[in-house]
């Protein structure tokens, strides 16, 4: 899991301003949309919708499985 630390702000300040603004907008949307869900609720939501989101998640899933096998 990823989380902000005390160094996050300084790191983001080094990135392109448009990229950072877009990133902040997406993070804010995620918090608004999913922030109150428990881990179990979020897991259920993802599992019930992943098939609707396209092949990009399927290929990432295959890559993740390969990483687990080789670890």
DSSP file (Angstrom, degrees, kcal/mol; ACC not computed):
  #  RESIDUE AA STRUCTURE BP1 BP2  ACC     N-H-->O    O-->H-N    N-H-->O    O-->H-N    TCO  KAPPA ALPHA  PHI   PSI    X-CA   Y-CA   Z-CA
    1    1 A X              0   0    0      0, 0.0     2,-0.3     0, 0.0     0, 0.0   0.000 360.0 360.0 360.0 145.9    0.0    0.0    0.0
    2    2 A X        +     0   0    0      0, 0.0     2,-0.3     0, 0.0     0, 0.0  -0.792 360.0 170.1-103.4 145.7    1.2    3.5   -0.7
    3    3 A X        -     0   0    0     -2,-0.3     2,-0.2     0, 0.0     5,-0.0  -0.991  35.4-103.0-151.5 152.4    0.9    6.4    1.7
    4    4 A X        -     0   0    0     -2,-0.3     2,-0.2     2,-0.0     0, 0.0  -0.477  37.3-170.0 -74.1 146.9    2.2   10.0    1.9
    5    5 A X    >   -     0   0    0     -2,-0.2     3,-1.3     0, 0.0     4,-0.4  -0.636  45.2 -83.9-123.0-175.2    5.0   10.7    4.3
    6    6 A X  T 3  S+     0   0    0      1,-0.2     4,-0.3    -2,-0.2     3,-0.1   0.697 129.0  52.8 -65.1 -17.6    6.7   13.8    5.6
    7    7 A X  T 3> S+     0   0    0      1,-0.1     4,-2.2     2,-0.1    -1,-0.2   0.491  82.6  90.7 -95.0  -5.1    8.7   13.9    2.4
    8    8 A X  H <> S+     0   0    0     -3,-1.3     4,-2.9     1,-0.2     5,-0.2   0.914  84.0  51.4 -60.4 -46.9    5.8   13.7    0.0
    9    9 A X  H  > S+     0   0    0     -4,-0.4     4,-1.9     1,-0.2    -1,-0.2   0.918 111.1  47.5 -58.0 -46.3    5.3   17.4   -0.4
   10   10 A X  H  > S+     0   0    0     -4,-0.3     4,-0.7     2,-0.2    -1,-0.2   0.894 112.6  50.1 -63.4 -40.4    8.9   18.1   -1.2
   11   11 A X  H >< S+     0   0    0     -4,-2.2     3,-1.2     1,-0.2     4,-0.5   0.939 110.4  48.9 -62.7 -47.0    9.0   15.3   -3.7
   12   12 A X  H >< S+     0   0    0     -4,-2.9     3,-1.2     1,-0.3    -1,-0.2   0.830 102.6  63.0 -64.4 -31.0    5.9   16.5   -5.5
   13   13 A X  H 3< S+     0   0    0     -4,-1.9    -1,-0.3     1,-0.3    -2,-0.2   0.752  98.1  57.2 -64.6 -23.0    7.3   20.0   -5.6
   14   14 A X  T << S+     0   0    0     -3,-1.2    -1,-0.3    -4,-0.7    -2,-0.2   0.632  94.6  85.5 -82.2 -13.2   10.1   18.7   -7.8
   15   15 A X  S <  S-     0   0    0     -3,-1.2     5,-0.0    -4,-0.5    -3,-0.0  -0.430  98.3 -75.1 -87.7 162.2    7.7   17.3  -10.4
   16   16 A X     >  -     0   0    0      1,-0.1     4,-2.4    -2,-0.1     5,-0.2  -0.283  42.7-127.8 -53.0 133.8    6.1   19.1  -13.3
   17   17 A X  H  > S+     0   0    0      1,-0.2     4,-2.6     2,-0.2     5,-0.2   0.876 106.7  49.6 -58.8 -43.0    3.3   21.5  -12.0
   18   18 A X  H  > S+     0   0    0      2,-0.2     4,-2.7     1,-0.2    -1,-0.2   0.924 111.3  49.9 -64.0 -42.8    0.6   20.1  -14.4
   19   19 A X  H  > S+     0   0    0      1,-0.2     4,-2.6     2,-0.2    -2,-0.2   0.927 112.0  47.7 -60.3 -45.0    1.4   16.6  -13.5
   20   20 A X  H  X S+     0   0    0     -4,-2.4     4,-2.7     2,-0.2    -2,-0.2   0.916 111.8  49.5 -64.4 -43.5    1.3   17.4   -9.8
   21   21 A X  H  X S+     0   0    0     -4,-2.6     4,-2.2     2,-0.2    -1,-0.2   0.916 112.6  47.5 -62.7 -42.5   -2.1   19.2  -10.2
   22   22 A X  H  X S+     0   0    0     -4,-2.7     4,-2.4     2,-0.2    -2,-0.2   0.912 112.1  50.6 -62.8 -42.2   -3.5   16.3  -12.1
   23   23 A X  H  X S+     0   0    0     -4,-2.6     4,-2.5    -5,-0.2    -2,-0.2   0.913 110.2  49.1 -62.1 -43.9   -2.2   13.9   -9.5
   24   24 A X  H  X S+     0   0    0     -4,-2.7     4,-2.5     2,-0.2    -1,-0.2   0.895 110.2  51.5 -63.6 -40.5   -3.8   15.9   -6.7
   25   25 A X  H  X S+     0   0    0     -4,-2.2     4,-2.3     2,-0.2    -2,-0.2   0.924 112.3  45.8 -62.3 -44.3   -7.1   16.1   -8.5
   26   26 A X  H  X S+     0   0    0     -4,-2.4     4,-2.5     2,-0.2    -2,-0.2   0.896 112.5  50.4 -66.7 -40.0   -7.1   12.3   -9.0
   27   27 A X  H  X S+     0   0    0     -4,-2.5     4,-2.3     2,-0.2    -2,-0.2   0.906 110.9  49.6 -64.1 -40.9   -6.1   11.7   -5.4
   28   28 A X  H  X S+     0   0    0     -4,-2.5     4,-2.6     2,-0.2    -2,-0.2   0.911 110.6  49.8 -63.8 -42.9   -8.9   14.0   -4.2
   29   29 A X  H  X S+     0   0    0     -4,-2.3     4,-2.7     2,-0.2     5,-0.2   0.925 110.2  51.1 -61.2 -44.6  -11.4   12.2   -6.4
   30   30 A X  H  X>S+     0   0    0     -4,-2.5     4,-3.3     2,-0.2     5,-0.6   0.918 111.2  47.5 -59.4 -44.3  -10.3    8.8   -5.0
   31   31 A X  H  X5S+     0   0    0     -4,-2.3     4,-1.8     1,-0.2     5,-0.3   0.927 113.8  47.3 -63.9 -44.6  -10.7   10.0   -1.5
   32   32 A X  H  <5S+     0   0    0     -4,-2.6    -2,-0.2     1,-0.2    -1,-0.2   0.901 120.6  38.1 -62.2 -40.1  -14.1   11.4   -2.2
   33   33 A X  H  <5S+     0   0    0     -4,-2.7    -2,-0.2    -5,-0.2    -1,-0.2   0.883 137.0  10.4 -80.9 -40.4  -15.2    8.3   -4.0
   34   34 A X  H ><5S+     0   0    0     -4,-3.3     3,-1.7    -5,-0.2    -3,-0.2   0.461  92.7 102.8-122.4  -3.9  -13.7    5.5   -1.9
   35   35 A X  T 3<<S+     0   0    0     -4,-1.8    -3,-0.1    -5,-0.6    -4,-0.1   0.752  85.0  47.6 -59.4 -29.2  -12.3    7.1    1.3
   36   36 A X  T 3  S+     0   0    0     -5,-0.3    -1,-0.3    -4,-0.2     2,-0.2   0.488  89.8 104.4 -92.4  -2.7  -15.1    5.9    3.6
   37   37 A X  S <  S-     0   0    0     -3,-1.7     2,-0.1     1,-0.1    -3,-0.0  -0.523  70.1-126.7 -77.9 144.3  -15.0    2.3    2.3
   38   38 A X     >  -     0   0    0     -2,-0.2     4,-2.6     1,-0.1     5,-0.2  -0.360  32.1-102.2 -75.0 168.0  -13.5   -0.3    4.5
   39   39 A X  H  > S+     0   0    0      1,-0.2     4,-2.6     2,-0.2     5,-0.2   0.901 125.3  50.9 -58.1 -40.5  -10.8   -2.6    3.0
   40   40 A X  H  > S+     0   0    0      2,-0.2     4,-2.4     1,-0.2    -1,-0.2   0.914 110.2  48.0 -65.6 -43.2  -13.4   -5.3    2.6
   41   41 A X  H  > S+     0   0    0      2,-0.2     4,-2.4     1,-0.2    -2,-0.2   0.909 113.2  48.3 -63.4 -41.9  -15.9   -3.0    0.9
   42   42 A X  H  X S+     0   0    0     -4,-2.6     4,-2.6     2,-0.2     5,-0.2   0.913 110.7  51.0 -65.7 -42.4  -13.2   -1.7   -1.5
   43   43 A X  H  X S+     0   0    0     -4,-2.6     4,-2.6    -5,-0.2    -2,-0.2   0.926 111.6  47.6 -59.4 -45.5  -12.1   -5.3   -2.3
   44   44 A X  H  X S+     0   0    0     -4,-2.4     4,-2.0     2,-0.2    -2,-0.2   0.904 111.2  51.3 -63.3 -41.3  -15.7   -6.3   -3.1
   45   45 A X  H  X S+     0   0    0     -4,-2.4     4,-1.0     2,-0.2    -2,-0.2   0.936 112.5  45.6 -61.1 -47.7  -16.2   -3.2   -5.3
   46   46 A X  H >X S+     0   0    0     -4,-2.6     4,-2.2     1,-0.2     3,-0.8   0.938 112.9  49.5 -62.9 -47.2  -13.0   -3.9   -7.3
   47   47 A X  H 3< S+     0   0    0     -4,-2.6     4,-0.3     1,-0.2    -1,-0.2   0.849 111.9  48.6 -62.7 -33.4  -13.8   -7.6   -7.7
   48   48 A X  H 3< S+     0   0    0     -4,-2.0    -1,-0.2    -5,-0.2    -2,-0.2   0.664 123.0  31.9 -81.0 -14.3  -17.4   -6.8   -8.9
   49   49 A X  H XX S+     0   0    0     -4,-1.0     3,-2.0    -3,-0.8     4,-0.6   0.549  86.8  94.2-117.8 -11.0  -16.2   -4.2  -11.4
   50   50 A X  G >< S+     0   0    0     -4,-2.2     3,-1.0     1,-0.3     4,-0.4   0.824  82.3  60.4 -59.3 -32.1  -12.8   -5.2  -12.7
   51   51 A X  G 34 S+     0   0    0     -4,-0.3     3,-0.3     1,-0.2    -1,-0.3   0.735 102.6  53.6 -66.2 -21.2  -14.3   -7.0  -15.7
   52   52 A X  G <4 S+     0   0    0     -3,-2.0    -1,-0.2     1,-0.2    -2,-0.2   0.609  95.4  70.1 -85.5 -13.3  -15.9   -3.7  -16.8
   53   53 A X  S << S-     0   0    0     -3,-1.0     3,-0.2    -4,-0.6    -1,-0.2   0.539  99.8-113.3 -92.3  -7.4  -12.6   -1.8  -16.8
   54   54 A X    >>  -     0   0    0     -4,-0.4     3,-1.0    -3,-0.3     4,-0.7  -0.288  35.7 -57.5 107.0 172.8  -10.8   -3.3  -19.7
   55   55 A X  H 3> S+     0   0    0      1,-0.2     4,-2.4     2,-0.2     5,-0.3   0.689 111.4  79.0 -69.3 -22.0   -7.8   -5.4  -20.6
   56   56 A X  H 3> S+     0   0    0      1,-0.2     4,-1.6    -3,-0.2    -1,-0.2   0.852  96.6  47.3 -59.9 -32.0   -5.2   -3.1  -19.1
   57   57 A X  H <> S+     0   0    0     -3,-1.0     4,-2.3     2,-0.2    -1,-0.2   0.841 108.6  54.8 -75.9 -33.0   -6.1   -4.6  -15.7
   58   58 A X  H  X S+     0   0    0     -4,-0.7     4,-2.1     2,-0.2    -2,-0.2   0.926 109.5  46.0 -65.0 -44.0   -5.9   -8.1  -17.0
   59   59 A X  H  X S+     0   0    0     -4,-2.4     4,-2.1     1,-0.2    -1,-0.2   0.890 113.5  49.3 -68.2 -37.3   -2.4   -7.7  -18.3
   60   60 A X  H  X S+     0   0    0     -4,-1.6     4,-2.6    -5,-0.3    -1,-0.2   0.885 109.2  53.4 -66.1 -37.0   -1.3   -6.0  -15.1
   61   61 A X  H  X S+     0   0    0     -4,-2.3     4,-2.4     2,-0.2    -2,-0.2   0.909 107.9  49.8 -63.0 -42.1   -2.8   -8.9  -13.1
   62   62 A X  H  X S+     0   0    0     -4,-2.1     4,-2.0     1,-0.2    -1,-0.2   0.913 111.3  49.4 -63.1 -42.6   -0.9  -11.4  -15.2
   63   63 A X  H  X S+     0   0    0     -4,-2.1     4,-2.0     1,-0.2    -2,-0.2   0.910 110.0  51.3 -63.0 -41.5    2.3   -9.4  -14.6
   64   64 A X  H  X S+     0   0    0     -4,-2.6     4,-2.2     1,-0.2    -2,-0.2   0.908 107.9  52.0 -62.0 -42.0    1.6   -9.3  -10.9
   65   65 A X  H  X S+     0   0    0     -4,-2.4     4,-2.1     1,-0.2    -1,-0.2   0.903 108.3  51.6 -61.6 -40.1    1.1  -13.1  -10.8
   66   66 A X  H  X S+     0   0    0     -4,-2.0     4,-1.7     1,-0.2    -1,-0.2   0.891 108.1  51.9 -63.7 -38.6    4.4  -13.6  -12.5
   67   67 A X  H  X S+     0   0    0     -4,-2.0     4,-1.1     1,-0.2    -2,-0.2   0.912 109.1  50.1 -63.1 -42.2    6.1  -11.4   -9.9
   68   68 A X  H  < S+     0   0    0     -4,-2.2     3,-0.5     1,-0.2    -1,-0.2   0.903 108.8  52.0 -63.9 -40.6    4.6  -13.4   -7.0
   69   69 A X  H  < S+     0   0    0     -4,-2.1    -1,-0.2     1,-0.2    -2,-0.2   0.871 113.7  43.6 -63.1 -37.6    5.7  -16.6   -8.6
   70   70 A X  H  <        0   0    0     -4,-1.7    -1,-0.2     1,-0.2    -2,-0.2   0.572 360.0 360.0 -89.1  -9.0    9.3  -15.4   -8.9
   71   71 A X     <        0   0    0     -4,-1.1    -1,-0.2    -3,-0.5    -2,-0.1   0.494 360.0 360.0 -74.4 360.0    9.6  -13.8   -5.5
